[in-house]
Amino acid sequence: MEKETLKKIFDFLEKNDNKRKPLMWKLKNNIPITEKDDLIVKGSLDLSSSNITSLPKGLEVKGGLSLYESEIISLPEGLKVYGDLFIADTKLEAYTDDELRKMIEPGYINGEIIR
């Protein structure tokens, strides 16, 4: 489905059904995160091969977070990942696991950091 068509659908649902745009849509289209509830992802979040360069401060992912082949350059303060963090083929591979964990304090990564 074309991006413009999806935008119209999400705009319609937001206006007429009081449904918020999905977090993935907001992240991939540089739409500001305005709701605290948007920062909590109940499962895994797959942003593989996306052009995003950053994530919002305080993002909480109840599953794994895949940033594989994305354009991500840093991790936000307060990031919480309950599963594994996948950073293969990203600029984050230049950091050690300890540096990545320090970058997100007071957040945490419960699982492994997979390169």
C-alpha positions as CSV (number, residue, x, y, z in Angstrom):
1,M,0.0,0.0,0.0
2,E,1.3,3.5,-0.8
3,K,2.6,5.7,1.9
4,E,0.1,8.5,1.1
5,T,-2.8,6.1,1.2
6,L,-1.7,4.8,4.7
7,K,-1.4,8.4,5.9
8,K,-5.0,9.1,4.8
9,I,-6.2,6.0,6.6
10,F,-4.4,6.8,9.8
11,D,-5.5,10.4,9.7
12,F,-9.1,9.3,9.2
13,L,-9.0,6.8,12.1
14,E,-7.4,9.4,14.3
15,K,-10.0,12.0,13.5
16,N,-13.1,9.8,13.4
17,D,-12.4,6.9,15.7
18,N,-10.0,8.6,18.2
19,K,-7.4,6.0,17.3
20,R,-3.7,7.0,17.5
21,K,-1.3,6.5,14.7
22,P,0.9,3.4,15.3
23,L,4.3,4.0,16.9
24,M,6.1,2.3,14.0
25,W,4.4,4.7,11.6
26,K,5.4,7.7,13.7
27,L,9.1,6.5,14.0
28,K,9.5,5.7,10.3
29,N,7.9,9.0,9.2
30,N,9.5,11.4,11.7
31,I,6.1,12.2,13.4
32,P,6.6,13.5,17.0
33,I,5.8,11.1,19.8
34,T,3.3,13.1,21.9
35,E,1.6,10.4,24.0
36,K,3.4,8.6,26.9
37,D,1.5,5.4,26.0
38,D,3.2,5.5,22.6
39,L,6.5,4.9,24.4
40,I,5.4,1.5,25.6
41,V,5.6,-1.4,23.0
42,K,3.9,-4.5,24.4
43,G,5.8,-6.9,22.2
44,S,8.9,-6.7,20.0
45,L,9.8,-3.8,17.8
46,D,11.4,-4.4,14.4
47,L,12.9,-1.3,12.8
48,S,15.3,-3.3,10.6
49,S,16.4,-1.6,7.4
50,S,14.7,1.6,8.4
51,N,16.1,5.1,7.9
52,I,15.5,6.2,11.5
53,T,18.6,7.7,13.2
54,S,17.3,8.0,16.7
55,L,14.6,6.7,19.1
56,P,12.5,8.7,21.6
57,K,13.8,9.1,25.2
58,G,12.1,6.7,27.6
59,L,11.1,4.1,25.0
60,E,10.1,0.8,26.6
61,V,10.0,-2.4,24.5
62,K,8.6,-5.4,26.3
63,G,10.2,-7.8,23.8
64,G,13.2,-7.6,21.6
65,L,14.3,-4.5,19.6
66,S,15.7,-5.1,16.1
67,L,17.7,-2.2,14.6
68,Y,19.4,-4.5,12.1
69,E,20.7,-2.5,9.0
70,S,19.0,0.7,10.2
71,E,20.5,4.2,10.2
72,I,20.5,4.4,14.0
73,I,23.4,6.3,15.4
74,S,22.7,6.3,19.2
75,L,20.4,4.9,21.8
76,P,18.2,7.2,24.0
77,E,18.4,7.8,27.7
78,G,16.0,5.6,29.6
79,L,15.6,3.0,26.9
80,K,14.2,-0.3,28.3
81,V,14.5,-3.5,26.3
82,Y,13.1,-6.6,28.0
83,G,14.4,-8.9,25.3
84,D,17.5,-8.9,23.0
85,L,18.8,-5.9,21.2
86,F,19.9,-6.5,17.6
87,I,22.4,-4.0,16.2
88,A,24.1,-5.9,13.4
89,D,25.1,-3.7,10.4
90,T,24.5,-0.4,12.3
91,K,26.8,2.3,13.5
92,L,26.1,1.1,17.1
93,E,28.4,-1.8,16.5
94,A,31.3,0.6,17.1
95,Y,30.3,0.7,20.8
96,T,31.1,-1.9,23.3
97,D,28.2,-3.6,25.2
98,D,29.2,-1.6,28.3
99,E,29.2,1.7,26.3
100,L,25.7,0.9,25.0
101,R,24.4,0.1,28.4
102,K,25.9,3.3,29.8
103,M,24.4,5.3,27.0
104,I,20.8,4.3,28.0
105,E,21.1,4.7,31.8
106,P,18.9,4.7,33.8
107,G,17.4,2.3,31.2
108,Y,18.5,-1.3,30.6
109,I,18.7,-4.2,28.2
110,N,17.6,-7.5,29.8
111,G,18.6,-9.7,27.0
112,E,21.7,-10.0,24.9
113,I,23.2,-7.4,22.5
114,I,23.4,-9.2,19.2
115,R,25.8,-7.9,16.6
